[in-house]
Amino acid sequence: MPSWWWSATRRSNARFDQVSRAEFRGYLEWVAQSHDNIAFGEKVLAVDFHTDRFTIETSSRRSE
């Protein structure tokens, strides 16, 4: 896990009310790079809910 994560975790454990924008941005980048199903630069065409899951259709793919 990236070093900034431990800094943010210590802060939340210390009961700070917020984390810095830089740490939050770093966290979001880490999450986006850690999951293959997250993509940027695609236009969302439709979002539907079917029984127990969302279906997302983008300009490049359809996810179920």
C-alpha positions in Angstrom: 0.0 0.0 0.0 1.3 3.5 -0.8 3.0 5.5 2.0 0.4 8.3 1.8 -2.2 5.8 2.8 -0.6 5.2 6.2 -0.5 8.9 6.8 -4.2 9.2 6.0 -5.0 6.2 8.1 -3.1 7.6 11.1 -5.1 10.8 10.8 -8.4 9.1 10.7 -7.5 7.0 13.7 -6.4 10.1 15.5 -10.0 11.4 14.9 -9.0 14.3 12.6 -12.1 15.7 10.8 -10.6 15.7 7.3 -7.7 14.6 5.1 -5.9 16.9 2.7 -6.9 17.1 -0.9 -3.5 15.7 -1.9 -4.0 12.6 0.2 -7.5 12.1 -1.0 -6.4 12.5 -4.6 -3.7 10.0 -4.0 -6.2 7.6 -2.5 -8.5 7.9 -5.5 -5.6 7.3 -7.9 -4.6 4.2 -6.0 -8.1 2.8 -6.1 -8.5 3.6 -9.9 -5.2 1.8 -10.6 -6.1 -1.1 -8.4 -9.3 -2.1 -10.2 -9.5 -3.2 -13.9 -13.2 -2.3 -14.1 -12.6 1.5 -13.6 -12.0 3.4 -16.8 -11.6 7.1 -17.6 -12.4 8.9 -20.9 -15.6 7.0 -21.6 -19.0 8.7 -22.0 -21.7 7.1 -19.8 -24.7 6.3 -22.0 -27.0 4.4 -19.6 -27.1 3.2 -16.0 -29.7 0.6 -15.1 -30.4 -1.6 -12.0 -31.3 -5.2 -12.6 -32.4 -7.3 -9.6 -29.2 -7.1 -7.6 -26.7 -5.2 -9.7 -26.1 -2.1 -11.8 -25.5 -2.3 -15.6 -23.4 0.5 -17.0 -23.2 1.2 -20.8 -20.4 3.5 -22.0 -19.2 4.7 -25.3 -16.6 1.8 -25.3 -18.3 -1.1 -23.4 -21.2 -2.5 -21.5 -20.6 -3.7 -17.9 -22.9 -6.2 -16.1 
